[in-house]
Amino acid sequence: MRGNPDENSLRWSLGIGLAVILVVGYVAKEVFWNAKNQGHPCDSCGRPFGPKAFGLSLRCPHCGKIL
């Protein structure tokens, strides 16, 4: 990193702040859907598909769209 050290620390702080906001948003979304205990709705058909414990769903079981 070149330039003024104050600029570098500002960029670093903004980057870390943005990363924290994104992580907190993702965790909040997951907590919300898990609290409803219904699973995420599909973007295409809108039908919910249940959460799998320690699994990763790449396709909607109803319409087959890749998520």
PDB file of N, CA, C and O in Angstrom:
ATOM      1  N   MET A   1       0.850  -1.167   0.000  1.00  0.00           N
ATOM      2  CA  MET A   1       0.000   0.000   0.000  1.00  0.00           C
ATOM      3  C   MET A   1       0.896   1.229   0.000  1.00  0.00           C
ATOM      4  O   MET A   1       1.779   1.388   0.842  1.00  0.00           O
ATOM      5  N   ARG A   2       0.642   2.065  -0.945  1.00  0.00           N
ATOM      6  CA  ARG A   2       1.459   3.262  -1.086  1.00  0.00           C
ATOM      7  C   ARG A   2       0.641   4.490  -0.749  1.00  0.00           C
ATOM      8  O   ARG A   2      -0.587   4.432  -0.685  1.00  0.00           O
ATOM      9  N   GLY A   3       1.308   5.574  -0.540  1.00  0.00           N
ATOM     10  CA  GLY A   3       0.611   6.827  -0.293  1.00  0.00           C
ATOM     11  C   GLY A   3       0.602   7.190   1.171  1.00  0.00           C
ATOM     12  O   GLY A   3       1.398   6.693   1.967  1.00  0.00           O
ATOM     13  N   ASN A   4      -0.302   8.051   1.496  1.00  0.00           N
ATOM     14  CA  ASN A   4      -0.449   8.566   2.848  1.00  0.00           C
ATOM     15  C   ASN A   4      -0.950   7.462   3.782  1.00  0.00           C
ATOM     16  O   ASN A   4      -1.949   6.810   3.477  1.00  0.00           O
ATOM     17  N   PRO A   5      -0.274   7.244   4.914  1.00  0.00           N
ATOM     18  CA  PRO A   5      -0.728   6.201   5.851  1.00  0.00           C
ATOM     19  C   PRO A   5      -2.148   6.421   6.361  1.00  0.00           C
ATOM     20  O   PRO A   5      -2.856   5.455   6.647  1.00  0.00           O
ATOM     21  N   ASP A   6      -2.571   7.670   6.478  1.00  0.00           N
ATOM     22  CA  ASP A   6      -3.931   7.941   6.942  1.00  0.00           C
ATOM     23  C   ASP A   6      -4.965   7.460   5.928  1.00  0.00           C
ATOM     24  O   ASP A   6      -6.021   6.955   6.308  1.00  0.00           O
ATOM     25  N   GLU A   7      -4.662   7.616   4.631  1.00  0.00           N
ATOM     26  CA  GLU A   7      -5.569   7.134   3.591  1.00  0.00           C
ATOM     27  C   GLU A   7      -5.667   5.617   3.619  1.00  0.00           C
ATOM     28  O   GLU A   7      -6.745   5.050   3.442  1.00  0.00           O
ATOM     29  N   ASN A   8      -4.526   4.962   3.844  1.00  0.00           N
ATOM     30  CA  ASN A   8      -4.529   3.498   3.887  1.00  0.00           C
ATOM     31  C   ASN A   8      -5.340   2.983   5.063  1.00  0.00           C
ATOM     32  O   ASN A   8      -6.073   2.004   4.925  1.00  0.00           O
ATOM     33  N   SER A   9      -5.223   3.626   6.215  1.00  0.00           N
ATOM     34  CA  SER A   9      -5.986   3.174   7.379  1.00  0.00           C
ATOM     35  C   SER A   9      -7.476   3.445   7.172  1.00  0.00           C
ATOM     36  O   SER A   9      -8.317   2.680   7.644  1.00  0.00           O
ATOM     37  N   LEU A  10      -7.808   4.534   6.464  1.00  0.00           N
ATOM     38  CA  LEU A  10      -9.205   4.823   6.173  1.00  0.00           C
ATOM     39  C   LEU A  10      -9.779   3.762   5.224  1.00  0.00           C
ATOM     40  O   LEU A  10     -10.890   3.277   5.437  1.00  0.00           O
ATOM     41  N   ARG A  11      -9.034   3.409   4.194  1.00  0.00           N
ATOM     42  CA  ARG A  11      -9.485   2.365   3.267  1.00  0.00           C
ATOM     43  C   ARG A  11      -9.640   1.029   3.995  1.00  0.00           C
ATOM     44  O   ARG A  11     -10.612   0.305   3.779  1.00  0.00           O
ATOM     45  N   TRP A  12      -8.694   0.720   4.840  1.00  0.00           N
ATOM     46  CA  TRP A  12      -8.752  -0.529   5.609  1.00  0.00           C
ATOM     47  C   TRP A  12      -9.992  -0.538   6.507  1.00  0.00           C
ATOM     48  O   TRP A  12     -10.700  -1.542   6.576  1.00  0.00           O
ATOM     49  N   SER A  13     -10.250   0.556   7.179  1.00  0.00           N
ATOM     50  CA  SER A  13     -11.408   0.647   8.069  1.00  0.00           C
ATOM     51  C   SER A  13     -12.713   0.538   7.293  1.00  0.00           C
ATOM     52  O   SER A  13     -13.646  -0.130   7.737  1.00  0.00           O
ATOM     53  N   LEU A  14     -12.783   1.191   6.133  1.00  0.00           N
ATOM     54  CA  LEU A  14     -13.988   1.097   5.312  1.00  0.00           C
ATOM     55  C   LEU A  14     -14.195  -0.325   4.795  1.00  0.00           C
ATOM     56  O   LEU A  14     -15.324  -0.815   4.765  1.00  0.00           O
ATOM     57  N   GLY A  15     -13.127  -0.982   4.394  1.00  0.00           N
ATOM     58  CA  GLY A  15     -13.230  -2.365   3.925  1.00  0.00           C
ATOM     59  C   GLY A  15     -13.698  -3.308   5.019  1.00  0.00           C
ATOM     60  O   GLY A  15     -14.574  -4.143   4.795  1.00  0.00           O
ATOM     61  N   ILE A  16     -13.118  -3.176   6.191  1.00  0.00           N
ATOM     62  CA  ILE A  16     -13.521  -4.017   7.318  1.00  0.00           C
ATOM     63  C   ILE A  16     -14.962  -3.716   7.715  1.00  0.00           C
ATOM     64  O   ILE A  16     -15.727  -4.633   8.014  1.00  0.00           O
ATOM     65  N   GLY A  17     -15.337  -2.440   7.721  1.00  0.00           N
ATOM     66  CA  GLY A  17     -16.711  -2.060   8.064  1.00  0.00           C
ATOM     67  C   GLY A  17     -17.715  -2.649   7.089  1.00  0.00           C
ATOM     68  O   GLY A  17     -18.759  -3.154   7.502  1.00  0.00           O
ATOM     69  N   LEU A  18     -17.410  -2.590   5.795  1.00  0.00           N
ATOM     70  CA  LEU A  18     -18.293  -3.164   4.788  1.00  0.00           C
ATOM     71  C   LEU A  18     -18.407  -4.680   4.946  1.00  0.00           C
ATOM     72  O   LEU A  18     -19.497  -5.240   4.828  1.00  0.00           O
ATOM     73  N   ALA A  19     -17.287  -5.336   5.211  1.00  0.00           N
ATOM     74  CA  ALA A  19     -17.308  -6.785   5.412  1.00  0.00           C
ATOM     75  C   ALA A  19     -18.160  -7.150   6.635  1.00  0.00           C
ATOM     76  O   ALA A  19     -18.918  -8.119   6.585  1.00  0.00           O
ATOM     77  N   VAL A  20     -18.050  -6.405   7.707  1.00  0.00           N
ATOM     78  CA  VAL A  20     -18.829  -6.675   8.922  1.00  0.00           C
ATOM     79  C   VAL A  20     -20.320  -6.487   8.641  1.00  0.00           C
ATOM     80  O   VAL A  20     -21.141  -7.287   9.090  1.00  0.00           O
ATOM     81  N   ILE A  21     -20.672  -5.433   7.902  1.00  0.00           N
ATOM     82  CA  ILE A  21     -22.079  -5.192   7.573  1.00  0.00           C
ATOM     83  C   ILE A  21     -22.649  -6.340   6.744  1.00  0.00           C
ATOM     84  O   ILE A  21     -23.771  -6.783   6.988  1.00  0.00           O
ATOM     85  N   LEU A  22     -21.883  -6.823   5.766  1.00  0.00           N
ATOM     86  CA  LEU A  22     -22.356  -7.928   4.933  1.00  0.00           C
ATOM     87  C   LEU A  22     -22.517  -9.219   5.736  1.00  0.00           C
ATOM     88  O   LEU A  22     -23.493  -9.947   5.553  1.00  0.00           O
ATOM     89  N   VAL A  23     -21.577  -9.499   6.611  1.00  0.00           N
ATOM     90  CA  VAL A  23     -21.658 -10.720   7.427  1.00  0.00           C
ATOM     91  C   VAL A  23     -22.830 -10.641   8.395  1.00  0.00           C
ATOM     92  O   VAL A  23     -23.560 -11.618   8.559  1.00  0.00           O
ATOM     93  N   VAL A  24     -23.020  -9.503   9.031  1.00  0.00           N
ATOM     94  CA  VAL A  24     -24.140  -9.349   9.968  1.00  0.00           C
ATOM     95  C   VAL A  24     -25.472  -9.476   9.231  1.00  0.00           C
ATOM     96  O   VAL A  24     -26.406 -10.093   9.744  1.00  0.00           O
ATOM     97  N   GLY A  25     -25.567  -8.900   8.036  1.00  0.00           N
ATOM     98  CA  GLY A  25     -26.786  -9.026   7.241  1.00  0.00           C
ATOM     99  C   GLY A  25     -27.081 -10.467   6.863  1.00  0.00           C
ATOM    100  O   GLY A  25     -28.227 -10.908   6.939  1.00  0.00           O
ATOM    101  N   TYR A  26     -26.055 -11.202   6.456  1.00  0.00           N
ATOM    102  CA  TYR A  26     -26.234 -12.608   6.090  1.00  0.00           C
ATOM    103  C   TYR A  26     -26.675 -13.432   7.296  1.00  0.00           C
ATOM    104  O   TYR A  26     -27.596 -14.242   7.197  1.00  0.00           O
ATOM    105  N   VAL A  27     -26.027 -13.226   8.415  1.00  0.00           N
ATOM    106  CA  VAL A  27     -26.387 -13.979   9.632  1.00  0.00           C
ATOM    107  C   VAL A  27     -27.809 -13.642  10.064  1.00  0.00           C
ATOM    108  O   VAL A  27     -28.554 -14.530  10.477  1.00  0.00           O
ATOM    109  N   ALA A  28     -28.195 -12.376   9.975  1.00  0.00           N
ATOM    110  CA  ALA A  28     -29.555 -11.979  10.352  1.00  0.00           C
ATOM    111  C   ALA A  28     -30.582 -12.650   9.436  1.00  0.00           C
ATOM    112  O   ALA A  28     -31.631 -13.093   9.905  1.00  0.00           O
ATOM    113  N   LYS A  29     -30.292 -12.728   8.146  1.00  0.00           N
ATOM    114  CA  LYS A  29     -31.205 -13.378   7.198  1.00  0.00           C
ATOM    115  C   LYS A  29     -31.348 -14.859   7.528  1.00  0.00           C
ATOM    116  O   LYS A  29     -32.460 -15.387   7.518  1.00  0.00           O
ATOM    117  N   GLU A  30     -30.245 -15.532   7.818  1.00  0.00           N
ATOM    118  CA  GLU A  30     -30.297 -16.955   8.160  1.00  0.00           C
ATOM    119  C   GLU A  30     -31.050 -17.186   9.462  1.00  0.00           C
ATOM    120  O   GLU A  30     -31.821 -18.141   9.562  1.00  0.00           O
ATOM    121  N   VAL A  31     -30.847 -16.340  10.454  1.00  0.00           N
ATOM    122  CA  VAL A  31     -31.557 -16.475  11.736  1.00  0.00           C
ATOM    123  C   VAL A  31     -33.049 -16.272  11.517  1.00  0.00           C
ATOM    124  O   VAL A  31     -33.864 -16.985  12.103  1.00  0.00           O
ATOM    125  N   PHE A  32     -33.416 -15.305  10.675  1.00  0.00           N
ATOM    126  CA  PHE A  32     -34.823 -15.043  10.388  1.00  0.00           C
ATOM    127  C   PHE A  32     -35.491 -16.270   9.773  1.00  0.00           C
ATOM    128  O   PHE A  32     -36.550 -16.688  10.240  1.00  0.00           O
ATOM    129  N   TRP A  33     -34.888 -16.859   8.728  1.00  0.00           N
ATOM    130  CA  TRP A  33     -35.509 -18.004   8.069  1.00  0.00           C
ATOM    131  C   TRP A  33     -35.503 -19.239   8.962  1.00  0.00           C
ATOM    132  O   TRP A  33     -36.445 -20.030   8.915  1.00  0.00           O
ATOM    133  N   ASN A  34     -34.469 -19.422   9.769  1.00  0.00           N
ATOM    134  CA  ASN A  34     -34.447 -20.561  10.679  1.00  0.00           C
ATOM    135  C   ASN A  34     -35.463 -20.398  11.804  1.00  0.00           C
ATOM    136  O   ASN A  34     -36.023 -21.386  12.278  1.00  0.00           O
ATOM    137  N   ALA A  35     -35.706 -19.163  12.237  1.00  0.00           N
ATOM    138  CA  ALA A  35     -36.697 -18.925  13.285  1.00  0.00           C
ATOM    139  C   ALA A  35     -38.101 -19.228  12.776  1.00  0.00           C
ATOM    140  O   ALA A  35     -38.944 -19.706  13.535  1.00  0.00           O
ATOM    141  N   LYS A  36     -38.359 -18.954  11.501  1.00  0.00           N
ATOM    142  CA  LYS A  36     -39.663 -19.271  10.919  1.00  0.00           C
ATOM    143  C   LYS A  36     -39.820 -20.773  10.707  1.00  0.00           C
ATOM    144  O   LYS A  36     -40.938 -21.277  10.605  1.00  0.00           O
ATOM    145  N   ASN A  37     -38.696 -21.484  10.642  1.00  0.00           N
ATOM    146  CA  ASN A  37     -38.666 -22.947  10.494  1.00  0.00           C
ATOM    147  C   ASN A  37     -39.443 -23.416   9.257  1.00  0.00           C
ATOM    148  O   ASN A  37     -40.087 -24.465   9.282  1.00  0.00           O
ATOM    149  N   GLN A  38     -39.375 -22.639   8.192  1.00  0.00           N
ATOM    150  CA  GLN A  38     -40.050 -23.013   6.961  1.00  0.00           C
ATOM    151  C   GLN A  38     -39.083 -23.159   5.796  1.00  0.00           C
ATOM    152  O   GLN A  38     -39.451 -23.739   4.775  1.00  0.00           O
ATOM    153  N   GLY A  39     -37.889 -22.666   5.909  1.00  0.00           N
ATOM    154  CA  GLY A  39     -36.939 -22.693   4.812  1.00  0.00           C
ATOM    155  C   GLY A  39     -37.055 -21.461   3.940  1.00  0.00           C
ATOM    156  O   GLY A  39     -37.985 -20.667   4.077  1.00  0.00           O
ATOM    157  N   HIS A  40     -36.101 -21.317   3.047  1.00  0.00           N
ATOM    158  CA  HIS A  40     -36.069 -20.171   2.148  1.00  0.00           C
ATOM    159  C   HIS A  40     -37.064 -20.339   1.011  1.00  0.00           C
ATOM    160  O   HIS A  40     -37.261 -21.453   0.526  1.00  0.00           O
ATOM    161  N   PRO A  41     -37.697 -19.245   0.575  1.00  0.00           N
ATOM    162  CA  PRO A  41     -38.548 -19.350  -0.609  1.00  0.00           C
ATOM    163  C   PRO A  41     -37.684 -19.330  -1.872  1.00  0.00           C
ATOM    164  O   PRO A  41     -36.643 -18.673  -1.907  1.00  0.00           O
ATOM    165  N   CYS A  42     -38.115 -20.043  -2.894  1.00  0.00           N
ATOM    166  CA  CYS A  42     -37.428 -20.068  -4.182  1.00  0.00           C
ATOM    167  C   CYS A  42     -37.646 -18.733  -4.887  1.00  0.00           C
ATOM    168  O   CYS A  42     -38.739 -18.172  -4.820  1.00  0.00           O
ATOM    169  N   ASP A  43     -36.621 -18.220  -5.559  1.00  0.00           N
ATOM    170  CA  ASP A  43     -36.749 -16.957  -6.287  1.00  0.00           C
ATOM    171  C   ASP A  43     -37.666 -17.102  -7.494  1.00  0.00           C
ATOM    172  O   ASP A  43     -38.311 -16.137  -7.902  1.00  0.00           O
ATOM    173  N   SER A  44     -37.728 -18.295  -8.065  1.00  0.00           N
ATOM    174  CA  SER A  44     -38.491 -18.502  -9.288  1.00  0.00           C
ATOM    175  C   SER A  44     -39.957 -18.826  -9.004  1.00  0.00           C
ATOM    176  O   SER A  44     -40.852 -18.134  -9.488  1.00  0.00           O
ATOM    177  N   CYS A  45     -40.202 -19.878  -8.221  1.00  0.00           N
ATOM    178  CA  CYS A  45     -41.584 -20.315  -8.010  1.00  0.00           C
ATOM    179  C   CYS A  45     -42.180 -19.810  -6.704  1.00  0.00           C
ATOM    180  O   CYS A  45     -43.401 -19.823  -6.548  1.00  0.00           O
ATOM    181  N   GLY A  46     -41.346 -19.363  -5.757  1.00  0.00           N
ATOM    182  CA  GLY A  46     -41.836 -18.807  -4.502  1.00  0.00           C
ATOM    183  C   GLY A  46     -42.174 -19.832  -3.437  1.00  0.00           C
ATOM    184  O   GLY A  46     -42.499 -19.469  -2.307  1.00  0.00           O
ATOM    185  N   ARG A  47     -42.099 -21.119  -3.788  1.00  0.00           N
ATOM    186  CA  ARG A  47     -42.413 -22.149  -2.797  1.00  0.00           C
ATOM    187  C   ARG A  47     -41.208 -22.377  -1.895  1.00  0.00           C
ATOM    188  O   ARG A  47     -40.071 -22.398  -2.367  1.00  0.00           O
ATOM    189  N   PRO A  48     -41.451 -22.547  -0.610  1.00  0.00           N
ATOM    190  CA  PRO A  48     -40.326 -22.743   0.316  1.00  0.00           C
ATOM    191  C   PRO A  48     -39.743 -24.146   0.185  1.00  0.00           C
ATOM    192  O   PRO A  48     -40.456 -25.118  -0.067  1.00  0.00           O
ATOM    193  N   PHE A  49     -38.449 -24.220   0.361  1.00  0.00           N
ATOM    194  CA  PHE A  49     -37.815 -25.527   0.457  1.00  0.00           C
ATOM    195  C   PHE A  49     -37.088 -25.576   1.782  1.00  0.00           C
ATOM    196  O   PHE A  49     -36.380 -24.641   2.158  1.00  0.00           O
ATOM    197  N   GLY A  50     -37.274 -26.680   2.483  1.00  0.00           N
ATOM    198  CA  GLY A  50     -36.819 -26.811   3.857  1.00  0.00           C
ATOM    199  C   GLY A  50     -35.313 -26.813   3.993  1.00  0.00           C
ATOM    200  O   GLY A  50     -34.594 -27.219   3.080  1.00  0.00           O
ATOM    201  N   PRO A  51     -34.842 -26.355   5.141  1.00  0.00           N
ATOM    202  CA  PRO A  51     -33.401 -26.365   5.387  1.00  0.00           C
ATOM    203  C   PRO A  51     -32.917 -27.786   5.633  1.00  0.00           C
ATOM    204  O   PRO A  51     -33.595 -28.585   6.279  1.00  0.00           O
ATOM    205  N   LYS A  52     -31.749 -28.086   5.114  1.00  0.00           N
ATOM    206  CA  LYS A  52     -31.121 -29.382   5.365  1.00  0.00           C
ATOM    207  C   LYS A  52     -30.032 -29.183   6.405  1.00  0.00           C
ATOM    208  O   LYS A  52     -29.221 -28.263   6.299  1.00  0.00           O
ATOM    209  N   ALA A  53     -30.017 -30.039   7.398  1.00  0.00           N
ATOM    210  CA  ALA A  53     -28.982 -29.953   8.410  1.00  0.00           C
ATOM    211  C   ALA A  53     -27.642 -30.335   7.784  1.00  0.00           C
ATOM    212  O   ALA A  53     -27.486 -31.441   7.265  1.00  0.00           O
ATOM    213  N   PHE A  54     -26.699 -29.437   7.834  1.00  0.00           N
ATOM    214  CA  PHE A  54     -25.357 -29.635   7.293  1.00  0.00           C
ATOM    215  C   PHE A  54     -25.394 -30.024   5.819  1.00  0.00           C
ATOM    216  O   PHE A  54     -24.579 -30.828   5.365  1.00  0.00           O
ATOM    217  N   GLY A  55     -26.323 -29.463   5.086  1.00  0.00           N
ATOM    218  CA  GLY A  55     -26.424 -29.746   3.657  1.00  0.00           C
ATOM    219  C   GLY A  55     -26.499 -28.464   2.863  1.00  0.00           C
ATOM    220  O   GLY A  55     -26.726 -27.385   3.410  1.00  0.00           O
ATOM    221  N   LEU A  56     -26.305 -28.598   1.565  1.00  0.00           N
ATOM    222  CA  LEU A  56     -26.353 -27.446   0.686  1.00  0.00           C
ATOM    223  C   LEU A  56     -27.245 -27.800  -0.481  1.00  0.00           C
ATOM    224  O   LEU A  56     -26.947 -28.728  -1.233  1.00  0.00           O
ATOM    225  N   SER A  57     -28.336 -27.073  -0.641  1.00  0.00           N
ATOM    226  CA  SER A  57     -29.245 -27.303  -1.756  1.00  0.00           C
ATOM    227  C   SER A  57     -28.866 -26.360  -2.885  1.00  0.00           C
ATOM    228  O   SER A  57     -28.803 -25.146  -2.694  1.00  0.00           O
ATOM    229  N   LEU A  58     -28.615 -26.918  -4.056  1.00  0.00           N
ATOM    230  CA  LEU A  58     -28.259 -26.099  -5.200  1.00  0.00           C
ATOM    231  C   LEU A  58     -29.410 -25.949  -6.180  1.00  0.00           C
ATOM    232  O   LEU A  58     -29.365 -25.076  -7.046  1.00  0.00           O
ATOM    233  N   ARG A  59     -30.438 -26.779  -6.064  1.00  0.00           N
ATOM    234  CA  ARG A  59     -31.605 -26.713  -6.933  1.00  0.00           C
ATOM    235  C   ARG A  59     -32.871 -26.706  -6.096  1.00  0.00           C
ATOM    236  O   ARG A  59     -32.945 -27.326  -5.035  1.00  0.00           O
ATOM    237  N   CYS A  60     -33.866 -25.987  -6.604  1.00  0.00           N
ATOM    238  CA  CYS A  60     -35.183 -25.992  -5.969  1.00  0.00           C
ATOM    239  C   CYS A  60     -35.819 -27.355  -6.235  1.00  0.00           C
ATOM    240  O   CYS A  60     -35.831 -27.804  -7.382  1.00  0.00           O
ATOM    241  N   PRO A  61     -36.348 -28.027  -5.212  1.00  0.00           N
ATOM    242  CA  PRO A  61     -36.969 -29.345  -5.436  1.00  0.00           C
ATOM    243  C   PRO A  61     -38.293 -29.269  -6.201  1.00  0.00           C
ATOM    244  O   PRO A  61     -38.780 -30.290  -6.687  1.00  0.00           O
ATOM    245  N   HIS A  62     -38.877 -28.079  -6.314  1.00  0.00           N
ATOM    246  CA  HIS A  62     -40.166 -27.944  -6.970  1.00  0.00           C
ATOM    247  C   HIS A  62     -40.041 -27.591  -8.449  1.00  0.00           C
ATOM    248  O   HIS A  62     -40.659 -28.231  -9.299  1.00  0.00           O
ATOM    249  N   CYS A  63     -39.230 -26.562  -8.757  1.00  0.00           N
ATOM    250  CA  CYS A  63     -39.121 -26.119 -10.156  1.00  0.00           C
ATOM    251  C   CYS A  63     -37.782 -26.478 -10.779  1.00  0.00           C
ATOM    252  O   CYS A  63     -37.646 -26.403 -12.000  1.00  0.00           O
ATOM    253  N   GLY A  64     -36.786 -26.864  -9.988  1.00  0.00           N
ATOM    254  CA  GLY A  64     -35.493 -27.275 -10.504  1.00  0.00           C
ATOM    255  C   GLY A  64     -34.534 -26.150 -10.827  1.00  0.00           C
ATOM    256  O   GLY A  64     -33.456 -26.396 -11.368  1.00  0.00           O
ATOM    257  N   LYS A  65     -34.906 -24.915 -10.504  1.00  0.00           N
ATOM    258  CA  LYS A  65     -34.034 -23.788 -10.789  1.00  0.00           C
ATOM    259  C   LYS A  65     -32.777 -23.865  -9.931  1.00  0.00           C
ATOM    260  O   LYS A  65     -32.843 -24.187  -8.745  1.00  0.00           O
ATOM    261  N   ILE A  66     -31.629 -23.565 -10.540  1.00  0.00           N
ATOM    262  CA  ILE A  66     -30.374 -23.526  -9.790  1.00  0.00           C
ATOM    263  C   ILE A  66     -30.357 -22.256  -8.966  1.00  0.00           C
ATOM    264  O   ILE A  66     -30.582 -21.162  -9.485  1.00  0.00           O
ATOM    265  N   LEU A  67     -30.090 -22.404  -7.687  1.00  0.00           N
ATOM    266  CA  LEU A  67     -30.127 -21.268  -6.762  1.00  0.00           C
ATOM    267  C   LEU A  67     -28.808 -20.561  -6.713  1.00  0.00           C
ATOM    268  O   LEU A  67     -28.661 -19.580  -5.984  1.00  0.00           O
TER     269      LEU A  67
END
